[in-house]
Amino acid sequence: MDQIRIKEIEGELWSAADALREGSSLTAAEYKDPLLGLVFLRFLQNQFFKKDATGYATNSWKLRFLQL
């Protein structure tokens, strides 16, 4: 990704965050809780459906639990 595209995405993300804050009664300290929860869920989803070298999704966590 080039720097111009990164700046465009950054601007879109900040605009979306501003729009969410405007329509919410949450304070800045309270706003982080649901947002960080969503980021964590996305991380878990990415870890659960990692793709191996062939491009097929592998449930790496599931495989680890089965080996225990």
Contacts in CASP RR format, 6 or more apart in sequence:
PFRMAT RR
TARGET T0000
AUTHOR 0000-0000-0000
METHOD contacts of the structure
MODEL  1
MDQIRIKEIEGELWSAADALREGSSLTAAEYKDPLLGLVFLRFLQNQFFK
KDATGYATNSWKLRFLQL
20 31 0 8 1.000
21 28 0 8 1.000
21 31 0 8 1.000
24 31 0 8 1.000
26 34 0 8 1.000
47 60 0 8 1.000
47 61 0 8 1.000
48 59 0 8 1.000
48 60 0 8 1.000
48 61 0 8 1.000
48 62 0 8 1.000
49 57 0 8 1.000
49 59 0 8 1.000
50 57 0 8 1.000
50 58 0 8 1.000
50 60 0 8 1.000
51 57 0 8 1.000
51 58 0 8 1.000
52 58 0 8 1.000
END
